[in-house]
Amino acid sequence: MTVSKWILLVSILSLSLSAQADPSNDEVIGTWHATIHNNVTESTLWLLQLKADNTYVSLKMLCEIKKLIWVDEQTGTWELNGTSLVQMPKTYSDFNVYKESDSAKSITFSDVSVTEDELDFKDANQKDRVFKRHDGFFEMRCSGAL
């Protein structure tokens, strides 16, 4: 085999190995957590549970140092469409309001990928979001996740 054919073969194999398959429902099902905003005085914690029946619960907490400032919860249904995670919200609640939605509104996250312990995607603003898998009981608090 000539050197050029060898290089071509290695290049093709490298490309095929680096190509990632679309994530499956089984891979994304679970409880995921992330700190999506963090600076000296403020942080936002996000807990996302994607269930096997294609429903989800999304809980976000805004903390100022160790003080809880805001919490909101969203529930609905979800589906994978290639490398997009599409959420269809049904309820939203926070300190002030509880709303049910019957609209066709959806939230789409793109470039979804899953490794054993990590869920990655881009939000609507194309910001990378990285979640860690958590099995079992999970407690969120402003002094940190347990």
C-alpha positions as CSV (number, residue, x, y, z in Angstrom):
1,M,0.0,0.0,0.0
2,T,1.4,3.4,-0.9
3,V,1.8,6.2,1.6
4,S,-0.9,8.3,0.0
5,K,-3.5,5.4,0.2
6,W,-2.5,4.7,3.8
7,I,-3.0,8.4,4.7
8,L,-6.4,8.4,3.0
9,L,-7.4,5.3,4.8
10,V,-6.4,6.6,8.2
11,S,-8.2,9.9,7.5
12,I,-11.4,8.2,6.5
13,L,-11.3,6.0,9.6
14,S,-10.6,9.0,11.8
15,L,-13.6,10.9,10.4
16,S,-15.9,7.9,10.9
17,L,-14.8,7.4,14.5
18,S,-15.3,11.0,15.4
19,A,-18.8,11.2,13.9
20,Q,-21.2,10.9,16.7
21,A,-24.6,9.1,16.4
22,D,-27.7,11.0,17.3
23,P,-28.5,10.5,21.0
24,S,-31.3,8.0,21.9
25,N,-34.2,8.4,24.3
26,D,-32.6,5.9,26.6
27,E,-29.4,7.9,26.8
28,V,-31.0,11.2,27.8
29,I,-33.6,9.8,30.2
30,G,-32.5,10.6,33.8
31,T,-31.8,13.4,36.2
32,W,-29.3,16.1,35.1
33,H,-27.9,19.1,37.0
34,A,-25.9,22.1,36.0
35,T,-24.8,25.5,37.2
36,I,-25.7,27.7,34.3
37,H,-24.7,31.0,35.7
38,N,-22.1,31.6,38.3
39,N,-20.3,34.8,39.4
40,V,-19.0,36.1,42.7
41,T,-22.4,37.0,44.2
42,E,-25.0,35.1,42.1
43,S,-25.5,31.6,40.6
44,T,-28.3,29.8,38.8
45,L,-28.7,26.1,39.4
46,W,-30.7,23.9,37.0
47,L,-32.1,20.5,37.7
48,L,-33.7,18.8,34.6
49,Q,-35.4,15.4,34.8
50,L,-36.3,13.7,31.5
51,K,-38.6,10.8,32.2
52,A,-39.2,7.6,30.3
53,D,-42.8,8.5,29.6
54,N,-41.5,11.6,27.7
55,T,-42.5,14.1,30.4
56,Y,-40.0,16.4,32.1
57,V,-39.6,18.6,35.1
58,S,-37.2,21.6,34.9
59,L,-36.3,23.4,38.2
60,K,-34.2,26.5,38.3
61,M,-32.9,28.3,41.4
62,L,-31.4,31.7,41.5
63,C,-29.1,32.2,44.5
64,E,-27.4,35.3,45.8
65,I,-24.4,34.1,47.7
66,K,-26.2,31.5,50.0
67,K,-29.6,33.1,49.9
68,L,-32.4,31.7,47.7
69,I,-33.7,34.6,45.6
70,W,-35.9,32.9,43.0
71,V,-37.1,29.4,42.0
72,D,-39.2,28.4,39.1
73,E,-40.5,25.0,37.8
74,Q,-41.7,24.0,34.4
75,T,-43.2,20.7,33.4
76,G,-44.3,19.3,30.1
77,T,-43.4,16.7,27.4
78,W,-40.2,16.2,25.5
79,E,-38.9,14.5,22.4
80,L,-35.7,14.0,20.5
81,N,-35.6,15.0,16.9
82,G,-32.1,14.0,15.6
83,T,-29.7,16.1,17.7
84,S,-32.4,18.4,18.9
85,L,-34.2,18.1,22.3
86,V,-37.7,19.7,22.0
87,Q,-39.6,20.5,25.1
88,M,-43.4,21.4,25.0
89,P,-44.1,23.2,28.3
90,K,-47.5,22.4,30.0
91,T,-47.1,24.2,33.4
92,Y,-45.0,27.0,34.8
93,S,-44.8,28.1,38.4
94,D,-42.7,30.4,40.5
95,F,-43.1,32.4,43.7
96,N,-45.9,34.5,42.2
97,V,-47.8,32.4,39.7
98,Y,-48.9,29.0,38.4
99,K,-49.8,28.8,34.7
100,E,-51.0,26.0,32.5
101,S,-50.2,26.2,28.8
102,D,-52.3,24.7,26.0
103,S,-50.3,26.5,23.3
104,A,-48.1,24.9,20.7
105,K,-45.1,26.7,22.1
106,S,-41.9,24.7,22.2
107,I,-38.3,25.1,23.4
108,T,-35.6,23.6,21.2
109,F,-32.1,22.8,22.3
110,S,-29.7,21.9,19.5
111,D,-26.5,19.9,19.1
112,V,-27.5,17.4,21.8
113,S,-24.9,14.9,22.8
114,V,-24.6,12.4,25.6
115,T,-21.7,10.7,27.2
116,E,-21.9,8.4,30.1
117,D,-22.2,11.2,32.7
118,E,-22.8,14.3,30.7
119,L,-25.6,15.9,28.6
120,D,-24.5,18.7,26.4
121,F,-26.6,21.0,24.2
122,K,-26.9,24.6,22.9
123,D,-29.8,26.7,24.2
124,A,-31.9,29.1,22.0
125,N,-29.1,31.7,22.4
126,Q,-26.5,29.1,21.2
127,K,-24.9,29.0,24.6
128,D,-23.3,25.7,25.5
129,R,-25.0,24.0,28.4
130,V,-23.3,21.1,30.2
131,F,-25.2,18.9,32.6
132,K,-23.9,16.1,34.8
133,R,-26.0,13.0,35.4
134,H,-27.2,12.2,38.9
135,D,-28.8,9.0,39.9
136,G,-30.8,8.7,43.1
137,F,-31.8,11.4,45.5
138,F,-30.8,14.9,44.6
139,E,-30.9,18.0,46.8
140,M,-30.2,21.5,45.5
141,R,-29.5,24.4,47.8
142,C,-27.8,27.7,47.4
143,S,-24.7,26.6,49.3
144,G,-24.2,24.0,46.5
145,A,-25.6,20.7,45.1
146,L,-25.3,17.5,47.1
